[in-house]
Amino acid sequence: MANTVEFHGVSKRFGEVRAIDDVSFSIAGGEIVALLGPSGCGKTTILRSIAGFERPDAGSIRIAGSDVTRLKPYERNVGLLFQHYALFPHMTVAENVAYGLRHRGHPRAEIPTRVEEMLGLVQLKGFGQRRPHQLSGGQQQRVALARALATRPGLILLDEPLSALDAKLRQDLRAELKQLLAAVGSTAIVVTHDQEEAMSLGERVLVMNRGRIVQSGPPGEVYGQPRSRFVADFLGRANWFQGLLGETRGGTALFTSQCGLQLFVNSSEALAPGAVELCVRPESIDLLTDGVETKPGHNRVAGEVLDVALLGAVRQVMIGLQGGGRVLALQTNRAGDGMAPGRPVIFGVRPEDCVLLPAHGGDDRRPSALT
């Protein structure tokens, strides 16, 4: 059975450092949530508090509706997968997977069947008698996952589960890990500092900074509608402009940047005219070839190509604006369009792709209760 998780006003200090600062959130049963943030922001402390390895200074933690704040780790029915797997080198793969089952008093006669079931689930059938040193990094990760899932925990906690792998293998295992978590149906919390990992694994992303959760939502929403400059910059590259916002009429307003760039943007009357910051993701910049018109309702801006850099499947185009500003665009590689430094270019931007924030990037320290 998948367990719910609830944090209520949880705080934790280590000396003068406030690792968790009045954090509240809830996670539904069966939900896969990614806890994302820079090193030292408190995300691992949250995970260790849920597991029972750290006791909060204030607040409460509930799993499946029961208060577990003071319970010991083995009393919580939580599966754990660590960054470096923590496999026992003197044990076989099968013995590693069986460890939690034996420790929790699972019927001895049923353990071999359960171990084989788990090894089949992680595509390691026939590997039971090998030792950890005989496995690749990806195979060791699968063994650690099988061990974490063997006891059928209602909640599984994964601390940087793919960070010890090389980049190519990490990408290959993301989809596989998500499928495995969905197949077992347990609630899962994945701690990571990798933005792509968080957005590909999590059905919901909780972004942390300096001990607090500063934004929560589906990956596309958090990426496309950041509430602060910190969130926008941490999740990916962005073009930023400082300027003035005019009055909102019919959900649209005119933004004028300090370099003279003017864009119509979607706006709310709740945001008063005046100084604001504007964020546009590079992939939202639509570069137009000769003779191609912008789509109805799109902003149309003239510029000059300053630089073109190939980044594998995509290319990065730096555009100089007439008023002296610059815009970074990302596009898929298309041969023969003549995109080269010195070429005049027109680009389009949809009003809905322009994200407005109060001047100085919003407040990423604002506490909130998140569901």
LODO-607033 format. One record per atom (N, C-alpha, C, O, CB): x, y, z. Coordinates in pm, whole numbers, plus 50000, padded with zeros to 5 digits. Glycine has a CB too. Example, Ala and Ser with C-alpha at 12.3 -4.5 7.8 and 13.67 -1.06 7.14 Angstrom:
BEGIN
513194943150780 512304955050780 513204967050780 514244966850846 511314955350905 512854977550708 513674989450714 512905000350787 513415011450804 514084994050572 
END
This chain:
BEGIN
500844988150000 500005000050000 500885012550000 501815013650080 499045000050123 500585021849909 501365034249901 500995043550016 499815045350047 501135041249766 501995049350077 501785057750195 501785072650160 502535077150073 502845054950299 500935080150229 500995094650221 502115099650312 502525092750405 499625101050262 502595111750283 503635118050366 503195132350393 502755139450303 505035117650295 503315136450520 502945150150557 504035156150645 504465150150744 501575150450630 504475167950608 505385176150688 504595187950742 503915194750666 506635180950604 504695190450873 503975201650933 504945210351012 505345206551122 502815196651024 505345221750957 506185231351028 507495225651078 507915228751189 505445236951141 508155217350997 509375210451041 510595219551027 510805225850923 509585197450960 511385220151134 512645227651135 513745218851193 513485210351278 512515240851215 514975220951146 516125213551196 517375222151185 517685227351078 516295200151120 518085223451297 519345230951301 520525221551325 520395211351393 519295241751409 521665225151268 522945219051301 523845230451346 524465237251263 523565210951179 523935232651477 524655244251528 523955257051487 522785258951517 526105244151478 524685265751418 524115278451372 523425277251236 522795286651189 525195289051364 523545265551174 522975263751040 521555258451050 521315248051113 523855253950956 520615265450990 519225261050986 519035253050857 518805258750751 518215273150993 519125239750868 519065231150750 517665230450692 517495230550570 519535217150784 516645229850779 515235230050738 514555241150816 514695241950938 514525216150761 513835249550746 513285261650808 511765262150791 511255267450692 513925274250747 511035256550889 509575257350893 508955252150763 508205259350697 509135271850917 509265239750729 508805233750603 507515225950624 507385218050717 509895224450545 506555228450535 505285220950534 504975216650392 505055224650299 504125229650593 504605204050375 504145199150245 503445185850267 503555179750373 505345197650144 502715181250165 502085168150170 502275161150037 502345167549932 500585169350205 502365147850043 502565139549924 501495128749925 501295121950025 503995133349921 500815127149813 499735117349803 500305103249790 501435101449745 498835120449684 499515093349830 499925079549816 500145075949670 499295078749585 498895070249878 501285069749639 501605065749503 502235076549418 502585074049303 500395060949437 502385088649473 502965099649397 504485098649395 505105094749494 502515113149457 505085102249282 506545102949269 506935117649270 506595125049177 507055095749139 507645121849373 507995135949392 509505137549388 510235129849450 507415141249526 509965147549315 511395150849311 511655162949399 510985173249386 511865153649165 512615161549489 513035172449577 514335177949519 515375171549526 513225167549726 514265190049462 515345195649383 515915208249449 515165216649499 514875198849242 517235209349447 517855221449500 519355220349499 519895209449478 517365224249642 520065231549520 521525231349522 522065224149645 521325221649740 522075245549517 523325220749642 523965214349756 523835223149880 524045235249873 525455211249727 523485216949993 523365224250118 522045231150141 521905238650237 524435234150125 521055228850053 519775235850068 518845229050169 517845234950208 519075236749933 519165216650212 518355209850311 517575197950261 516845191750339 517425219350369 517705194650134 516875183850079 517235170150138 516335162150165 517025183449928 518525167350157 518895154450217 518495153850363 518155143050413 520415152050203 518515165150433 518055165450573 516565162150580 516135155250673 518325179250637 515785166850485 514365163050479 514225148050461 513425141650529 513635170550365 515005142350370 514945127950344 515345120050469 514685110350504 515845124150226 516415124150535 516875117250655 515875118650770 515765109750854 518245122550697 515165129850773 514135131650876 512955122350852 512395116850947 513655146250880 512575120550727 511495111150694 511905096950729 511105089150780 511105112250545 513175093550699 513665080050726 513865077250874 513895065750915 514965077750653 514005087850955 514215086051097 515645087451143 515945085151260 513715072951137 516555091251052 517955092951088 518235106451152 519265108251217 518825091150966 517345116051133 517425129151198 516105131951267 515045128951213 517775140451096 516165137751387 514945141351460 514755156451451 515655163951488 515025136651609 513595161051403 513355175551390 513405182651525 513095176851628 512015178051324 513815195251521 513765203651641 512355208751666 511985211651779 514735215451628 511575209851560 510195214651571 509375208551459 509925204651355 510125230251565 508065207751479 507175202651377 506945187751387 507475181151477 507715205951242 506155182451295 505815168251297 505855162351157 505695169351057 504435166051360 506075149151153 506105141551027 505105130051039 505125122651138 507555136150995 504255128650941 503265117950940 503435109650814 503575114950704 501815123750949 503415096550831 503455087050720 502215078250730 501965072150834 504765078350722 501445077650622 500195070050620 499255074250732 498525066050787 500475055050631 499285087050766 498385092550867 498875091351010 498275097051100 497095085950857 499965084051033 500485081951168 501685090951194 502535092851107 500875067151190 501745096551314 502865105151353 504105096451377 504115088051468 502515113451480 505135098451295 506355090451306 507545098851353 508685094251348 506685083851172 507285111051397 508355120451430 509365114451526 510565117051513 507775133151488 508915106651622 509805101151725 510095086251705 510775080151788 509195103351863 509595080351597 509825066051576 511225063451523 511815071951457 508785060451480 511755051651553 513055047551502 512925043651354 511835040551308 513625035651585 514045043951280 513975040951136 513305027751102 512505027051009 515365040951079 513615017051178 513075003951143 511585002651172 510964992651135 513824993251217 511005012651238 509575012351268 508735019451162 507525020851179 509325018551403 509335024051055 508635032950960 508255026450827 507545032950749 509485044750933 508655014450797 508355007750670 508725016650551 507905019450463 506855004150663 509985020950551 510495029650446 511645022750375 512545017450440 510945043450504 511625022750242 512735017450164 513725028450131 513315039850107 512235010750035 515015025250130 516055035350110 516985031449996 517405019849986 516865037350239 517295041049910 518295039049806 519255050749811 518875062249786 517635037649664 520525047749845 521505058349865 522315061049738 522285053349642 522435054649979 523035072149741 523835076549628 524885066149589 525105063849470 524515089649661 525525059949687 526595050349659 526175035949687 527015027249708 527835053749741 524855033549686 524255020249690 524425012949823 523485006149866 524835011949582 525575013949890 525825007450019 525574992450014 524984986750106 524935013750126 526024986049907 525924971449898 527004965149985 528094970549999 526054966749750 526674953550042 527644946350125 528584938550034 528134929549964 526914936750226 529884941850032 530794935449935 531014920649960 531334913249867 532114942449938 530844916050086 531094901950117 529874893150091 529944880950106 531514900550262 528754899250051 527534891750023 527304890649873 527764899049795 526324898450090 526594880149833 526194878949693 525074888849664 524524895049755 525754864449660 524744890149537 523624898649498 522344894149567 521604902349621 523434898549345 522084881149565 520864875849628 520844878749778 519804882149833 520744860849603 521984877249843 522054879949987 521834894750017 521224898150118 523394875350044 522344903449931 522104917749948 520614920949938 520084928350021 522884925749844 519954915449837 518524918049818 517724912449934 516704918249974 518044912049685 518164901149988 517424894550096 517664900850233 516964897650328 517804880050102 518644909850243 519044914950374 517884921050451 517664917550567 520144925350357 517144929950389 516034936350459 514934926550496 514314927950601 515454947250373 514704916750411 513674906650439 514054898650564 513204896150650 513484897250319 515314894450573 515754886850690 515724895550816 515314891050922 517164881250668 516164907950802 516234917050917 514844919750975 514704921751095 516894930150877 513834919750889 512474922750935 511664910150966 510454911050989 511754930950831 512314898650965 511634886451006 510694880650903 509724873850940 510894888951128 510944883150775 510124877350669 510254862050675 511344857050702 510544882850528 509174854650650 509254839950652 510394834750566 510484837850447 507924833850604 511284826950628 512514822750561 512234815150431 512964816650333 513334814050654 511194806950429 510904798850311 510474807350191 510604802950077 509824788750343 509974819350217 509474827850108 510534837350053 510334843549949 508284835850157 511664838450123 512674848250083 513264845549945 513354854849865 513784848550186 513684833149912 514264830849779 513324834749665 513754840349564 514644816349764 512044831749681 511074835249577 510964850349561 510904855549449 509694829349609 510934857249674 510844871849670 512094878049607 512004887649531 510624877549811 513264872449640 514514877449583 514514875749431 514884884949358 515724870249645 514104864049384 514054861649239 513074871049171 513324875749060 513674847149211 511964873649237 510974882949183 511574896849166 511374903349063 509734883649274 512314901449267 512914914649262 514014915449156 514114925449084 513474918449398 514844905149146 515904905149045 515314905048904 515864911248813 516834893149064 514204898148887 513524898448757 512974912248726 513034916748612 512404888348754 512454918948828 511884932248810 512934942248763 512644950848680 511254937148941 514164941048815 515224950548778 516134944848667 517234949948645 516074954048901 515664934248599 516354928548484 517734922948520 518694924548445 516504938948376 517804916248635 519054909848677 518844895048709 519534889448794 519644917048799 517894888948643 517654874748665 518904866848627 519464868848519 516424869848584 519334857748715 520544850048690 521804856048749 522884850148737 520714848248545 521684867848812 522844874648870 522964872249021 523834878049085 522774889548842 522104863949077 522014862649222 523284858349292 523504862349406 520964853249254 524134850349227 525324845149293 526574853649269 527664850149315 525574831049247 526434864449197 527584873249176 527804882249297 526914884349379 527384881749049 529034887549306 529364897149411 529264911349353 529354913149231 530804894549467 529064921449437 528934935149387 530084939649297 529864946849200 528814944549501 531334935349330 532474939949250 532474934049109 533224938649023 533774936349320 531644924049085 531554917948952 530494924748865 530244920348753 531244903148965 529884935248916 528804942048845 529254955848797 530154961948854 527564943348934 528594960548692 528824974248647 528114983848741 527334979648827 528314976248500 528384996848726 527725006748810 526215006448796 525495007548895 528235020648777 525735004948673 524295004248652 523674991948714 522564992648768 523995004548505 524374980648708 523864968448770 523854969448922 522924964648986 524714956348726 524874975748980 524884977749124 523704986549167 523094984149271 526204984149169 523404996649086 522265005249117 520964997249116 520094999449199 522175016849017 520844987949022 519644979749014 519524970549135 518434968349188 519644971448886 520664965049180 520644956449299 520184964349421 519354959649499 522044950349325 520724976449437 520324984749550 518834988049544 518164988349648 521144997749552 518314990349425 516884993149410 516064980749443 515034981749510 516574997949268 516504969149398 515804956749429 515754954349580 514734950249633 516464944749359 516864956949649 516904955449794 515934965149862 515244961349957 518324957849847 515874977549812 514984987549872 513514983849852 512684986949937 515255001249812 513204977249740 511814973949709 511374960349763 510184957349767 511604974249561 512344952149805 512034938249841 511044937049956 510244927849959 513304931049878 511094946250051 510204945550168 508834951550141 508014952850232 510854952750286 508584955250015 507314961549975 507004973850061 505924974650121 506164951449985 507914983350068 507664995250150 506555003850090 506395004549968 508955003650165 505805010350176 504785019650127 505385032650081 504725040550014 503765022250234 506665034950118 507365047250082 508825043750053 509465036750131 507255057950195 509335048749942 510745046649911 511425060249893 510905069049824 510915037849783 512585061649955 513355074049952 514635071649873 515385062349902 513685079050096 514895080049773 516045078349686 516905090949693 516475101749652 515605075549540 518115089549745 519025100949763 520055101049651 520985092849652 519725100349902 519905110049555 520805111249440 521055097349378 522205093249367 522155117749482 519995090249338 520145076149300 521005073649176 521525062649160 518815070349277 521165083549089 521895081348964 523185089548955 523875088848853 521015084748848 523515097149058 524625106549047 525995099849037 526935105948988 524625115849166 526115087349082 527415080549077 527685074348940 528765068748918 527475069849184 526725075248848 526875069248716 527355079648615 527205091648637 525535063048670 527935074748505 528355084248401 527125089748329 526025084248341 529315077448300 527315100748255 526185108248199 525315099848108 524085100548118 526695120248123 525905091848020 525125083747926 524285073447998 523105071947969 526055076847825 524885066348094 524155056148169 523065062548254 521975056948270 525105047948257 523355074348309 522365081448389 521115084448307 519995082748355 522975094548445 521305088948184 520175091748097 519395079048064 518165079148063 520655098347968 520115068148039 519455055648003 518605050248118 517535044548096 520495045247963 519075052148242 518395046248357 517255054748411 516455049848491 519385043748466 517155067348369 516075075848420 514705069948389 513875068148478 516175089948362 514485067048261 513185061748220 512925048248285 511805045348326 513115060548067 513975040048294 513825026848356 513445028048504 512585020648552 515115018848342 514085037348575 513785039248717 512355044048735 511655039448825 514775049248779 511915053248652 510545058348663 509535047248638 508525046448708 510315069948565 509805038748540 508905027548511 508845017748628 507775012648661 509345020348384 509995015148690 510035006048804 509245011648922 508485004448987 511475003348847 509415024448950 508695030649062 507195030349036 506415027849128 509175045049084 506805032948912 505375032548879 504835018348889 503695016248930 505135038048738 505665008448852 505204994548854 504934989448995 503974982149017 506244985548787 505774993349091 505584988449228 504514996449301 503954991549400 506894989149305 504225008549255 503125016349312 503405023049444 502505028849504 501965007649330 504645022549493 504985029149619 505075044249600 505375049049491 506305023649676 504825051549706 505125065749707 506645067149702 507355059549768 504525072949833 507145076649626 508605078249612 508995092849622 508325101549566 509095072249479 510085095449694 510685108749702 512115107549651 512925100149708 510625114649848 512425114849545 513745114449484 514455127649512 513995138249470 513645111849331 515575126949583 516385138849610 517445140049502 518155130349473 517045138149752 517555151849442 518555153849338 518895168649324 518095177349359 518045148249204 520105171349273 520475184949236 520475186449085 520795197149032 521855188649294 520105175549014 520115175348869 518725179048816 517755171948840 520545161448816 518645190248744 517355195348699 516665185748602 515465183448614 517545208848632 517415180048508 516805170848413 516285158348483 515215153248449 517825166948304 517035153548581 516615141748656 515335144448731 514425136148732 517715137348753 515235156048795 514035159548870 512825160548779 511755155448813 514235172748944 512985167048665 511845169148576 511435156548501 510275155248463 512165180148478 512375147248480 512025134948411 511465124348505 510635116248464 513235129448339 511895124248632 511435114148727 510185118448804 509315110248832 512535110848824 510095131148839 509045135548929 507735138648859 507715145348755 509495147649003 506635133848916 505315138348873 505075152448926 504285160148871 504205128648921 505765155449035 505745168849093 507145172149141 507875163249187 504695169849210 507525184749131 508855189149173 508715199249286 507955208849275 509645195449053 509455196849395 509555206449505 510945212749496 511945205849511 509315199649646 511005225749472 512285232649459 512655238849593 511865246149652 512235243549348 513875235749642 514335240749770 515445251049754 516225250449659 514825229249856 515495260349848 516595269949857 516715274550001 515735279150060 516375281949761 517915273450056 518215278350192 517215273350296 516715281050377 518235293550193 516945260350291 516145254050396 514645254750377 513905249750462 516475260150522 514175260950269 512735262050247 512355257150107 513165257250015 512285276450266 511115253050094 510575249649963 510005262449904 509095268549961 509475238349973 510535266549790 510165279549732 509175278249618 508565288149578 511385286649684 509005266149563 507975264049462 507685249149448 508585240849464 508405269949325 506435245949419 506015232149402 505035231449286 504195240349269 505375226549531 505125220849206 504175219149098 504655208848998 505755203549012 503935232349028 503835205848897 504275196848789 505525202448722 505705214648719 503145194848685 506385193848669 507655198648611 507475209748507 508205219648510 508375187148547 506515208048417 506305218148314 505895231548369 506295242048318 505285213548216 505095231348475 504645243748537 505785250848609 505955263048595 503505241048636 506565243448685 507675249548759 508715255248663 509275265948688 508325239148854 508965248048554 509945252748456 509415264748377 510135274448355 510325241448360 508155263948335 507605274148248 507055286348318 506945297048258 506555268348166 506695284948446 506125296048522 506825297548657 506185296148762 504605294048543 508125300248657 508855301648784 508345313648862 507975323948804 510375303148758 508325312348995 507855323149080 508975332349128 508705342649189 507135317349200 510205328749100 511335337049142 512475335249044 512515325648967 511795333449286 513405344549047 514565343548960 515405331448997 515995325048909 515415356448968 515475328249126 516235316449167 515705303949098 516475296249041 516185314749319 514385301849103 513785289949042 514035289848892 514405279548836 512275289349072 513825301148827 514025301848682 515445298248644 515655290348552 513685315848631 516425303948712 517825301548678 518285287648718 519125281748650 518705311848745 517755282248828 518205269048872 517695258048780 518365247948761 517745266449015 516515259848722 515945249548637 516415250248492 516195240748417 514465250448640 517055260948452 517545261548315 517955275448275 517855284848354 516485256548220 518435276848152 518895289748102 517705298748074 516625294148039 519755287847976 517935311748088 516855321448068 517425334748021 518535338548059 516035323348197 516655341647938 516945355547903 516235364548001 515045362748028 516515358747756 516955374348057 516375383548155 516445397848104 517435402248046 517105382248290 515355405048128 515295419148092 514675426948208 513665422848265 514475421247961 515305438048243 514725447248340 514045458548263 514555463248161 515825452848438 512875462748312 512185473348242 510895477348310 510715474948429 511895469248101 510005483548233 508745488748286 507565481648221 507565478948101 508645503848264 506575478748303 505335472548256 504245483148250 504035490548346 504915460748348 503555483748137 502435492948123 501165487348185 501195476648246 502195496247977 500075494448170 498805490148226 498295477648153 498485476148032 497765501448218 497665468848230 497095456648174 495695459348122 494845464648193 497085445348279 495475455447997 494145456747937 493825443747865 494545439447775 494075468947838 492725437547907 492335424947845 493345413847863 493465405147777 492105427147701 494065413947974 495045403448003 496385405347935 497245396647943 494505390447963 496585416747868 497845419347797 498385433047836 497635442547858 497635418547644 499715433947844 500365446747874 501615447947788 502135438047737 500725447848025 502095460247773 503325462747697 504485464147793 504465472347885 503185475447609 505525455947770 506765456647848 507825463847765 508005460747647 507255442347889 508515473447826 509605480547760 510865478947843 510925483247958 509265495647742 511885472647784 513115470047858 514015482247860 513775491947788 513875458147798 515045481647942 516005492747953 516765494947823 517255505947798 516975490148066 516875484347740 517585485747612 516635489147498 517045489647382 518345472947580 515365491547530 514405495747429 513585484747367 512725487547284 515125502747322 513805472147405 513015461047354 511585462347404 511355464547523 513615447447397 510615460947314 509215461647351 508525448447316 508625443647204 508515473447281 507815442847414 507115430247396 505735431147459 505585436447569 507915418547456 504735425947388 503435424147450 503475411247530 503925400947481 502295423847343 503005411847654 503095400347745 501735397847808 500935407047825 504165402747853 501505385247844 500315382147922 500535387248064 501585384848124 500015366847922 499555394248117 499725400448248 498425399948324 497345398748267 500225414848235 498545401048454 497385401748543 497275415748600 498285422348625 497485391248657 496045420248620 495855433448678 496365434148821 496525444948878 494375437248674 496635422248881 497195422049016 498635427149017 499135431449121 497135407849074 499305426548901 500675431548891 500625446148845 500285448848730 501545422848794 500965455248934 500835469548906 501845474048802 502935468348794 501005477649035 501495484148722 502465489748628 503695494848702 503595499648815 501815501148546 504835493848637 506075498448699 507215489048672 507185481548575 505885500048848 508235489548757 509465481848736 509205466848755 508615462748856 510565486548832 509635458848659 509495444348664 510725438048599 511555444848538 508185439548594 510825424748614 511795416948538 511025407448448 509965402548484 512775409148633 511585404948331 510955396248232 511885384748200 513075386748174 510605404148104 511345372648201 512105360448173 511545353848048 510335352048036 512075350748295 512425350147956 512035342547836 513035331147818 514235333547810 511985351747708 512545318747813 513425307347792 513995307547649 513295311447556 512665294047818 515255303347632 515875303547498 515115295447394 515065299247277 517275298547506 514505284247434 513785275947338 512445282047297 511805277347204 513545262147395 512015292747368 510785299747331 511025310547226 510075316547175 510165306047454 512285312947192 512625322547087 512505315446952 513235305946925 514075328347108 511595320046868 511325313846739 512075321346629 511635331946585 509795313546709 513205315746585 513995322246480 513325320046344 512915308946311 515455316646478 513225330846268 512505330346141 513465331946025 514355340446028 511425341246137 513275323645923 514085324845802 513465335145708 512365339945732 514215311145731 514185338345602 513725348645509 512335345645456 512035334345417 514705350045392 511485355745456 510155354545398 509125348145488 507965347245450 510225346845274 509515343745608 508585337445700 508045347945796 508805355245859 509255325845778 506735348645807 506105358345894 505915352546034 505795340446050 504765362945836 505895361246133 505555356746267 504105352546271 503285357546193 505835367846372 503775343546360 502415338746372 501545349646435 502045357946510 502355325946457 500245349646404 499345359846460 499445360146613 499395349846679 497905357246418 499565372246667 499645373846812 501035373046869 501235375946987 498815363646876 502025369246788 503405368346835 504095381946826 503815389846737 504195357846755 505005384346919 505875395946908 506885393646795 507315382346772 506615398747042 507235404146726 508195403246615 509335412946645 509115424946661 507525406446476 510575407546652 511735415646693 512865413646592 513125402446549 512195411846837 513525424646557 514665424046464 515975423846541 516085429946648 514635435946366 516955416846487 518275416346549 519315411546450 519055410546330 518255407246671 520495408546502 521605403646419 522265391946489 522505392446610 522635414946390 522565381446413 523225369746470 524655373346509 525435378146426 523215357846369 524995371146635 526345373846684 527205361346687 528405361846662 526275379946823 526575349946719 527345337546732 526415325646718 525245326246757 528095336946869 526935314746660 526195302246648 527085291046702 528215289546656 525765299446498 526585283346798 527365272446859 526575259546851 525415258946892 527725275747005 527205249046799 526575235946789 526675228746923 527765227546980 527235227546677 525525224046975 525495216947103 524905203047085 524105198547167 524685224847207 525305196146979 524775182946953 523455183746878 523415188246764 524585175247083 522375179346943 521065179246877 520485193146860 519585195146778 520105170746955 520985202746934 520495216546923 521665225846898 522825222146913 519725220747052 521325238046860 522355248146847 521915260746922 520735263646936 522635251346699 522915267846967 522705280047045 523025292046956 524105292846897 523595280047174 522075301346948 522255313146865 522175325546953 521175327647022 521175313646751 523225333646952 523235346247025 522865357446930 523475359146824 524625348747091 521855365146969 521325375746884 521555389246950 521235391047068 519825373546855 522095398646875 522235412246923 521025420646885 520565420046771 523515418646868 520515428346980 519355436946956 519805450946916 520935454946945 518455437647081 518935458046850 519285471346800 519605481046914 520405490146897 518165476946714 518965479147029 519205488047142 520405484347226 520695491047325 518005488347228 521115473647188 522325469947259 522195457447345 523205452447393 522745481047344 520985452347367 520815440247446 521115427747365 521385428447245 519415439547502 521055416147432 521295403347367 520205393447405 519625394147513 522685397747406 519955384147313 518985373447337 519615360247297 520215359147190 517655375947257 519485350247384 519975336747355 518815328247307 517765327847371 520655330447480 518995321347194 517965312447140 518535298447124 519705296747091 517435317747005 517695288347147 518045274447122 517095268947018 515885271147025 517995265847253 517635261746920 516785255746818 517395242646772 518605240446785 516595265246698 516545233846719 517055221446663 517885224646540 517655234646472 515905211746629 518865216046513 519735218346398 518975216746267 518325206546244 520945208846401 519065226846184 518435226346053 519445231045949 519805242845944 517125235046048 519905221745869 520925225145769 520345234045660 519185232745621 521515212245707 521185243245611 520805250945494 520005263445521 519555269845426 520055242645405 519805267445647 519025279645671 519925292045675 519425303245691 518245278445801 521235290245661 522135301645650 522335309445778 522795320845773 521635310745547 522015303645893 522185310746020 523675311946051 524335301946078 521435303346136 524195324246047 525635326446065 525855340346123 525015349146106 526395324845931 526975342446193 527275355646249 527225366546142 527685364646030 528645355546316 526645377946181 526535389246090 525245389746012 524935399845949 527655389145997 524475379046016 523235378745938 522105385546015 521935382946134 522835364145904 521325394345948 520125399846012 519115388646036 519015379345957 519495411045925 518385389646144 517435379146178 516195385346242 516275395646309 518075368646271 515075378846221 513835382446288 513455370846380 513545359246340 512685385646185 513035373946502 512555363146587 511205366746646 510865378446665 513565360046700 510445356246675 509125358046734 509085352646876 509795343246909 508075351046649 508255358846959 508065354547098 506575355347130 505945365647108 508905363447198 506015344547181 504605344747220 504435352347351 505275351047441 504055330347234 503375360247364 503145367147492 503075357747611 503515361247720 501855375147484 502525345647591 502395336247702 503725330047743 503805323747849 501435325347665 504775331647662 506095326547698 506945336847772 508085334147807 506825322047574 506385348647795 507085359247869 506625358848015 505465361548045 506805373247805 507545355548104 507215354148246 507605366948319 508765371148316 507935341848309 506635373048386 506875385448459 507115382648606 506425374448667 505685395048443 508095389548663 508365388748806 508545402948860 508955411848786 509625380148835 508235405048987 508515418149046 509995421449032 510835412449020 508095418449194 510325434149034 511725438249025 512545431049132 512075428749243 511865453549041 513785427449098 514705420149186 514355405449196 514765398749291 514715426349325 513585400149099 513445385749085 512505378749179 512585366549192 514715379749100 511605385949245 510675379249335 511335375449465 512525378149486 510095366949269 510575369349553 511055365649687 511125350649697 510105344049711 510135371449798 512355344949690 512475330449696 512655325449839 513005313849860 513645325849612 512405334149937 512475329750076 511095328750139 510965325650257 513345339250157 510065331350062 508715331450116 508295317550161 508325308350079 507735336950013 507915315450288 507475302350333 506085299350280 505295308550257 507495301450486 505795286650260 504455282950215 504155268650253 505065260450270 504315284850064 502875265750267 502425251950287 502045246550151 501205252350082 501215251150387 502655235450110 502495230449974 501815216949975 502065208450060 503845229549905 500925215049876 500255202149859 500415197449716 499925186749681 498765203049896 
END
